[in-house]
Amino acid sequence: MLLGAKYSSPGITISIGDLNVDPNHVHLVRVMTNHGERRLWAAATLREEAVSRVLEAIPKGWSARLLDDCLKPRQGVVLTMVRGEVRELAR
């Protein structure tokens, strides 16, 4: 990515200046599929935005619930996430 460049993906736009994520802003969201399967997602967003950002990324009909826990700064997933990103954690 070039300095000053922006990267866009559905629902996500970041610039070079946004690459550092505050580890206190990586929240855990429990997702329930329409078949009752539970999945865990991480959201590098403000706490109040975490569920809505995950809901934008998952199929219609699935549900999402914010968990009380945040990821710790040294946990690997935090080191590679950018602000605004949501991702499913390994099953």
N, C-alpha and C positions, 0 to 999 in steps of 0.2 A: 504494500500500500504506500503510495507517495504522500509526502508531507502535505497536509491540507486537503487530501483526498477524502472522499466519503465512500463508505460501503453501505449498500442498501440490500435488504432482504425483506420479504413480506413482514411488515410490522416493525422492522428494525432499521434504523439509520444511525450509523456511528461515524465519528470523525477521529482523526489521530489523537486529538486532545481528550477523547473519552475512553481511552484504552485502559486506564487504571480504575479498577473497581474497588470501592470501599468494601472490605469483607463483612462489615456490619450490615450491608445491604444485599447480601445473598441469603435469601429466605427459602425455606423448604415448604413445598406445596404437595399435599397428598392428592393424587388424581384417582378417580374411580371410573373405570371404563363402563360401557353399557352392558358388559357381561359380568360385572362385579369384580373384575381384577383390579388390584391396587397397584399404583405406580408412584414413584417419588420423583419430583421435579425440583430443580433449583431455579430461582429467579433473582437475577442481579438487578433488582429494582428497589424502589422505596417499598416499605412494608405494605402500605395501602394500595400499591399497584400490582403486587405479586400475583394475586389470584386472577385479576382481569387479564394480565399479560399471558398467563398460562392458558386461560380459557381461549384466548385468541389462537393459541398454537395447537390445541388438541381438537379432535373431531367433535362435531355437534352431538349433544346427548350425553357426553361425559361430564363429570362434575369435578370441582377442585375445592380444596379446603386448606387454608393457611395453617401450618403447624407452628407451635411456639418456638421451636428451635431455629437458630441460624447456623450456617456453616462457619466453622472456625477458620481464621486467616490462613492457617498452614495446610488446610485440607486441599488436595490437588485441584479439585474442580474450580475453586475460587481463583486460583492463579491463572487460569486460562479463560475466564469469562470476561466479557465486556459489559459495560453498563447497558441495561435494557434487554440483555439476552436472557432467554429462558431455555432450559434444556432438561431432557429426561436423564436421570441418573441411571447408571448401569443396573440392570435387573438381576 
